[in-house]
């Protein structure tokens, strides 16, 4: 099962190809996108405990640094890339949405594989998700072109419904039924992977007519955006004086986004095209994160951490 989930980028590419060739089944699943994403966030919640939140208070500086770098680097990079490449308004809006959402849950796995600080990763992901409830709609309104209407209150309400409530519900279930959670926990990554692949397939099927025109542009933008996030997180940590293990953690926490949320919000509040950057980012950041984790796994942190 672990081998299946580690091949997520391959499955995502294959699902995207099938969605392009035969879009009808995926289009029929479009109404399920929002519930599926809420379920993914619930699965994240059931992996969290009260101790994860206490860890933030015990070690605040690197956690705060990770969250600040995340919400500073990624939205600004998305806005800059969209303007530099002359992206159409809806594609640019989708890029900004990717930049304004919280850290991606896949980053925790990549950080484990790359010999980063997993406890710090969980803390940053947790705080980033909580901060994003307010930060995502505010930053989206700030960075999106003035000519594009942004329903900030609607974005906030959806983030509460799709992210905050499911995550908190997962934490409650984990606290109330820990034995049950331990029994089902091994299959949760696979279930979450199938859910996100369904979301990607539905979004790709919905924008299939426009892919030939905007697909290469979106892919270029996403690759640049992800690279800036990885570099910004790593070197931001270096400038702040953190050790190698923390810097690796910051790189992946800043560079990997909750792009499924960005894609869902783009489809709900803007247009199918605004969802495309999130779908492409979901595939690409797992590829780049896996490659980086493999490179770092063979190179122990220079600070000597095991």
Kinemage of the C-alpha trace (Angstrom):
@kinemage 1
@onewidth
@group {chain A} dominant
@subgroup {mainchain}
@vectorlist {calphas} color= white
{ca unk a 1} P 0.000 0.000 0.000
{ca unk a 2} L 2.880 2.376 0.781
{ca unk a 3} L 4.378 1.620 -2.629
{ca unk a 4} L 1.082 2.554 -4.281
{ca unk a 5} L 0.868 5.925 -2.542
{ca unk a 6} L 4.516 6.760 -3.276
{ca unk a 7} L 3.712 6.369 -6.979
{ca unk a 8} L 1.032 9.065 -6.700
{ca unk a 9} L 2.608 11.317 -9.401
{ca unk a 10} L 2.466 8.438 -11.902
{ca unk a 11} L -1.166 7.630 -11.080
{ca unk a 12} L -2.089 11.326 -11.273
{ca unk a 13} L -0.539 11.647 -14.744
{ca unk a 14} L -2.324 8.494 -15.909
{ca unk a 15} L -5.671 9.688 -14.521
{ca unk a 16} L -5.187 13.056 -16.238
{ca unk a 17} L -4.497 11.291 -19.545
{ca unk a 18} L -7.628 9.146 -19.170
{ca unk a 19} L -9.680 12.253 -18.297
{ca unk a 20} L -8.493 13.927 -21.502
{ca unk a 21} L -9.242 10.868 -23.620
{ca unk a 22} L -12.593 10.032 -21.983
{ca unk a 23} L -13.908 13.013 -19.989
{ca unk a 24} L -17.550 11.949 -19.509
{ca unk a 25} L -17.099 9.688 -16.416
{ca unk a 26} L -14.987 12.341 -14.679
{ca unk a 27} L -17.405 15.149 -15.508
{ca unk a 28} L -20.146 13.087 -13.877
{ca unk a 29} L -18.075 13.108 -10.668
{ca unk a 30} L -17.745 16.917 -10.589
{ca unk a 31} L -20.398 17.382 -7.838
{ca unk a 32} L -18.302 15.118 -5.584
{ca unk a 33} L -15.217 17.382 -5.676
{ca unk a 34} L -16.082 19.446 -2.599
{ca unk a 35} L -17.145 16.493 -0.377
{ca unk a 36} L -14.041 14.564 -1.439
{ca unk a 37} L -11.747 17.430 -0.452
{ca unk a 38} L -13.526 17.766 2.894
{ca unk a 39} L -12.960 14.044 3.422
{ca unk a 40} L -9.248 14.442 2.634
{ca unk a 41} L -9.003 17.173 5.280
{ca unk a 42} L -10.855 14.900 7.716
{ca unk a 43} L -8.238 12.188 7.139
{ca unk a 44} L -5.580 14.777 7.971
{ca unk a 45} L -7.446 15.615 11.175
{ca unk a 46} L -7.587 12.015 12.405
{ca unk a 47} L -3.775 11.877 12.270
{ca unk a 48} L -3.505 14.851 14.642
{ca unk a 49} L -3.604 14.888 18.435
{ca unk a 50} L -3.639 17.575 21.092
{ca unk a 51} L 0.129 17.048 21.357
{ca unk a 52} L 0.603 18.338 17.813
{ca unk a 53} L -0.952 21.655 18.813
{ca unk a 54} L 1.062 21.787 22.057
{ca unk a 55} L 4.259 21.272 20.041
{ca unk a 56} L 3.662 24.621 18.344
{ca unk a 57} L 3.736 26.376 21.715
{ca unk a 58} L 6.884 24.529 22.831
{ca unk a 59} L 8.858 25.339 19.673
{ca unk a 60} L 7.381 28.520 18.217
{ca unk a 61} L 10.245 30.137 16.265
{ca unk a 62} L 10.785 27.630 13.398
{ca unk a 63} L 7.031 26.998 13.193
{ca unk a 64} L 6.230 30.700 12.887
{ca unk a 65} L 9.115 31.141 10.428
{ca unk a 66} L 7.707 28.353 8.242
{ca unk a 67} L 4.196 29.802 8.208
{ca unk a 68} L 5.397 33.368 7.564
{ca unk a 69} L 7.711 32.255 4.731
{ca unk a 70} L 4.890 30.188 3.283
{ca unk a 71} L 2.358 33.020 3.132
{ca unk a 72} L 4.999 35.583 2.126
{ca unk a 73} L 6.848 33.711 -0.642
{ca unk a 74} L 4.118 31.691 -2.350
{ca unk a 75} L 1.405 34.337 -2.978
{ca unk a 76} L 3.968 36.916 -4.136
{ca unk a 77} L 5.703 34.378 -6.387
{ca unk a 78} L 2.369 33.315 -7.923
{ca unk a 79} L 1.400 36.928 -8.644
{ca unk a 80} L 4.829 37.731 -10.115
{ca unk a 81} L 4.942 34.630 -12.343
{ca unk a 82} L 1.403 35.181 -13.619
{ca unk a 83} L 2.268 38.742 -14.652
{ca unk a 84} L 5.697 37.826 -16.032
{ca unk a 85} L 4.166 35.128 -18.279
{ca unk a 86} L 1.192 37.271 -19.265
{ca unk a 87} L -1.347 34.695 -18.118
{ca unk a 88} L -5.058 35.184 -18.904
{ca unk a 89} L -7.042 36.547 -15.912
{ca unk a 90} L -8.633 33.231 -14.852
{ca unk a 91} L -5.341 31.307 -15.088
{ca unk a 92} L -3.604 34.072 -13.122
{ca unk a 93} L -6.360 33.874 -10.512
{ca unk a 94} L -5.817 30.112 -10.228
{ca unk a 95} L -2.083 30.668 -9.778
{ca unk a 96} L -2.756 33.150 -6.974
{ca unk a 97} L -5.141 30.715 -5.293
{ca unk a 98} L -2.416 28.039 -5.313
{ca unk a 99} L -0.045 30.534 -3.716
{ca unk a 100} L -2.529 31.589 -1.023
{ca unk a 101} L -3.572 28.181 0.363
{ca unk a 102} L -1.931 26.311 3.209
{ca unk a 103} L 0.883 23.749 3.106
{ca unk a 104} L 0.162 20.441 1.402
{ca unk a 105} L -0.276 17.340 3.552
{ca unk a 106} L 2.073 15.370 1.260
{ca unk a 107} L 4.939 17.503 2.575
{ca unk a 108} L 5.006 15.501 5.822
{ca unk a 109} L 5.864 12.304 3.931
{ca unk a 110} L 8.485 14.043 1.767
{ca unk a 111} L 10.130 15.561 4.844
{ca unk a 112} L 10.308 12.160 6.525
{ca unk a 113} L 11.981 10.681 3.444
{ca unk a 114} L 14.410 13.612 3.104
{ca unk a 115} L 15.610 13.371 6.735
{ca unk a 116} L 13.963 16.609 7.707
{ca unk a 117} L 12.234 17.404 10.998
{ca unk a 118} L 8.895 15.541 10.861
{ca unk a 119} L 7.568 16.943 14.150
{ca unk a 120} L 8.279 20.463 12.903
{ca unk a 121} L 6.611 19.607 9.592
{ca unk a 122} L 3.405 18.504 11.303
{ca unk a 123} L 3.423 21.654 13.439
{ca unk a 124} L 3.879 23.944 10.428
{ca unk a 125} L 1.195 22.113 8.424
{ca unk a 126} L -1.213 22.361 11.355
{ca unk a 127} L -0.642 26.067 12.010
{ca unk a 128} L -0.565 26.855 8.281
{ca unk a 129} L -3.974 25.201 7.867
{ca unk a 130} L -5.442 27.181 10.778
{ca unk a 131} L -3.938 30.493 9.617
{ca unk a 132} L -5.135 29.799 6.080
{ca unk a 133} L -8.770 29.977 7.174
{ca unk a 134} L -8.322 33.758 7.286
{ca unk a 135} L -5.138 34.259 5.227
{ca unk a 136} L -6.357 32.549 2.049
{ca unk a 137} L -9.380 34.791 1.346
{ca unk a 138} L -7.533 37.945 2.469
{ca unk a 139} L -4.425 37.286 0.359
{ca unk a 140} L -6.509 36.182 -2.624
{ca unk a 141} L -8.396 39.468 -2.546
{ca unk a 142} L -5.100 41.369 -2.259
{ca unk a 143} L -3.277 39.638 -5.137
{ca unk a 144} L -6.052 38.895 -7.632
{ca unk a 145} L -6.483 41.455 -10.413
{ca unk a 146} L -8.873 44.295 -9.593
{ca unk a 147} L -10.870 43.343 -12.693
{ca unk a 148} L -11.760 39.925 -11.219
{ca unk a 149} L -14.573 39.760 -8.684
{ca unk a 150} L -13.562 37.950 -5.466
{ca unk a 151} L -16.182 36.726 -3.004
{ca unk a 152} L -13.946 36.935 0.078
{ca unk a 153} L -16.722 35.986 2.500
{ca unk a 154} L -17.680 33.032 0.309
{ca unk a 155} L -14.052 31.862 0.216
{ca unk a 156} L -13.845 32.142 4.001
{ca unk a 157} L -17.105 30.236 4.483
{ca unk a 158} L -16.002 27.461 2.114
{ca unk a 159} L -12.602 27.121 3.819
{ca unk a 160} L -14.343 26.760 7.178
{ca unk a 161} L -16.663 24.091 5.734
{ca unk a 162} L -14.043 22.240 3.654
{ca unk a 163} L -10.981 22.613 5.904
{ca unk a 164} L -11.598 23.793 9.462
{ca unk a 165} L -14.628 21.708 10.397
{ca unk a 166} L -13.386 18.420 8.857
{ca unk a 167} L -9.916 18.808 10.430
{ca unk a 168} L -11.377 19.569 13.842
{ca unk a 169} L -13.833 16.696 13.407
{ca unk a 170} L -10.922 14.392 12.657
{ca unk a 171} L -9.084 15.520 15.791
{ca unk a 172} L -12.212 14.846 17.878
{ca unk a 173} L -12.632 11.358 16.376
{ca unk a 174} L -8.939 10.614 17.026
{ca unk a 175} L -9.298 11.703 20.647
{ca unk a 176} L -12.574 9.824 21.218
{ca unk a 177} L -11.784 6.594 19.313
{ca unk a 178} L -7.981 6.222 19.146
{ca unk a 179} L -8.075 2.423 18.775
{ca unk a 180} L -10.472 2.576 15.842
{ca unk a 181} L -8.332 5.263 14.191
{ca unk a 182} L -5.169 3.155 14.604
{ca unk a 183} L -6.895 0.248 12.848
{ca unk a 184} L -8.020 2.269 9.816
{ca unk a 185} L -5.047 4.663 9.677
{ca unk a 186} L -2.915 2.455 7.333
{ca unk a 187} L -5.504 2.726 4.542
{ca unk a 188} L -6.169 6.464 4.904
{ca unk a 189} L -3.277 7.621 2.650
{ca unk a 190} L -4.530 5.357 -0.147
{ca unk a 191} L -8.109 6.583 0.260
{ca unk a 192} L -6.918 10.211 0.269
{ca unk a 193} L -4.820 9.559 -2.851
{ca unk a 194} L -7.790 8.093 -4.732
{ca unk a 195} L -9.879 11.082 -3.661
{ca unk a 196} L -7.363 13.658 -4.893
{ca unk a 197} L -6.932 11.759 -8.166
{ca unk a 198} L -10.694 11.910 -8.660
{ca unk a 199} L -10.573 15.668 -8.099
{ca unk a 200} L -7.688 16.070 -10.564
{ca unk a 201} L -9.433 13.943 -13.177
{ca unk a 202} L -12.683 15.904 -12.884
{ca unk a 203} L -10.895 19.257 -13.185
{ca unk a 204} L -8.782 18.151 -16.162
{ca unk a 205} L -11.885 16.793 -17.901
{ca unk a 206} L -13.656 20.115 -17.348
{ca unk a 207} L -10.898 22.186 -19.003
{ca unk a 208} L -10.032 19.692 -21.747
{ca unk a 209} L -11.100 22.054 -24.586
{ca unk a 210} L -8.634 24.701 -23.352
{ca unk a 211} L -5.688 22.450 -22.514
{ca unk a 212} L -3.924 22.754 -25.871
{ca unk a 213} L -3.946 26.546 -25.604
{ca unk a 214} L -3.085 27.083 -21.933
{ca unk a 215} L -1.672 23.749 -20.706
{ca unk a 216} L 2.017 24.436 -21.494
{ca unk a 217} L 1.766 27.936 -20.022
{ca unk a 218} L 0.223 26.616 -16.802
{ca unk a 219} L 2.848 23.872 -16.503
{ca unk a 220} L 5.680 26.396 -16.906
{ca unk a 221} L 4.111 28.678 -14.299
{ca unk a 222} L 3.602 25.826 -11.837
{ca unk a 223} L 7.189 24.545 -12.200
{ca unk a 224} L 8.582 28.046 -11.596
{ca unk a 225} L 6.217 28.635 -8.666
{ca unk a 226} L 7.125 25.377 -6.961
{ca unk a 227} L 10.872 25.958 -7.507
{ca unk a 228} L 10.705 29.434 -5.974
{ca unk a 229} L 8.851 28.008 -2.969
{ca unk a 230} L 11.403 25.254 -2.404
{ca unk a 231} L 14.342 27.660 -2.753
{ca unk a 232} L 12.647 30.379 -0.696
{ca unk a 233} L 11.894 28.008 2.163
{ca unk a 234} L 15.394 26.509 2.244
{ca unk a 235} L 17.371 29.732 1.945
{ca unk a 236} L 14.925 31.618 4.141
{ca unk a 237} L 15.742 29.091 6.855
{ca unk a 238} L 19.457 29.521 6.184
{ca unk a 239} L 19.200 33.306 6.499
{ca unk a 240} L 17.368 32.859 9.804
{ca unk a 241} L 20.205 30.652 11.112
{ca unk a 242} L 18.359 27.320 11.333
{ca unk a 243} L 20.174 24.005 10.970
{ca unk a 244} L 20.087 21.828 7.842
{ca unk a 245} L 17.273 19.567 9.033
{ca unk a 246} L 15.006 22.555 9.721
{ca unk a 247} L 15.937 24.166 6.388
{ca unk a 248} L 14.954 21.017 4.496
{ca unk a 249} L 11.663 21.010 6.357
{ca unk a 250} L 11.001 24.671 5.541
{ca unk a 251} L 11.817 24.100 1.863
{ca unk a 252} L 9.162 21.421 1.460
{ca unk a 253} L 6.595 23.100 3.722
{ca unk a 254} L 6.854 26.362 1.771
{ca unk a 255} L 7.086 24.791 -1.693
{ca unk a 256} L 4.275 22.209 -1.372
{ca unk a 257} L 0.717 23.524 -1.355
{ca unk a 258} L -2.766 22.280 -0.554
{ca unk a 259} L -3.386 22.562 -4.282
{ca unk a 260} L -6.517 20.395 -4.156
{ca unk a 261} L -8.117 23.149 -2.074
{ca unk a 262} L -6.927 25.785 -4.557
{ca unk a 263} L -8.411 23.830 -7.457
{ca unk a 264} L -11.723 23.362 -5.657
{ca unk a 265} L -12.004 27.038 -4.693
{ca unk a 266} L -11.066 28.075 -8.233
{ca unk a 267} L -13.861 25.955 -9.687
{ca unk a 268} L -16.415 27.079 -7.098
{ca unk a 269} L -15.775 30.827 -7.145
{ca unk a 270} L -14.185 31.637 -10.500
{ca unk a 271} L -14.190 29.224 -13.462
{ca unk a 272} L -12.942 25.761 -14.507
{ca unk a 273} L -9.813 27.438 -15.914
{ca unk a 274} L -9.021 28.904 -12.481
{ca unk a 275} L -8.935 25.332 -11.143
{ca unk a 276} L -6.319 24.173 -13.663
{ca unk a 277} L -3.177 25.541 -11.906
{ca unk a 278} L -4.200 23.734 -8.718
{ca unk a 279} L -4.700 20.445 -10.569
{ca unk a 280} L -1.327 20.730 -12.330
{ca unk a 281} L 0.406 21.764 -9.091
{ca unk a 282} L -1.032 18.658 -7.362
{ca unk a 283} L 0.843 16.478 -9.818
{ca unk a 284} L 4.035 18.493 -10.161
{ca unk a 285} L 4.825 19.212 -6.493
{ca unk a 286} L 4.664 15.491 -5.723
{ca unk a 287} L 7.159 14.813 -8.520
{ca unk a 288} L 9.577 17.568 -7.472
{ca unk a 289} L 9.135 16.752 -3.778
{ca unk a 290} L 9.857 13.067 -4.381
{ca unk a 291} L 13.000 13.860 -6.377
{ca unk a 292} L 14.261 16.295 -3.747
{ca unk a 293} L 13.484 13.843 -0.932
{ca unk a 294} L 15.415 11.103 -2.751
{ca unk a 295} L 18.438 13.396 -3.199
{ca unk a 296} L 18.423 14.501 0.426
{ca unk a 297} L 17.778 10.993 1.774
{ca unk a 298} L 21.291 9.984 0.665
{ca unk a 299} L 22.848 13.055 2.227
{ca unk a 300} L 22.511 13.213 6.029
{ca unk a 301} L 21.988 16.772 7.346
{ca unk a 302} L 25.305 18.518 7.902
{ca unk a 303} L 24.296 19.386 11.448
{ca unk a 304} L 24.607 15.679 12.290
{ca unk a 305} L 20.963 14.928 13.102
{ca unk a 306} L 20.089 11.238 12.553
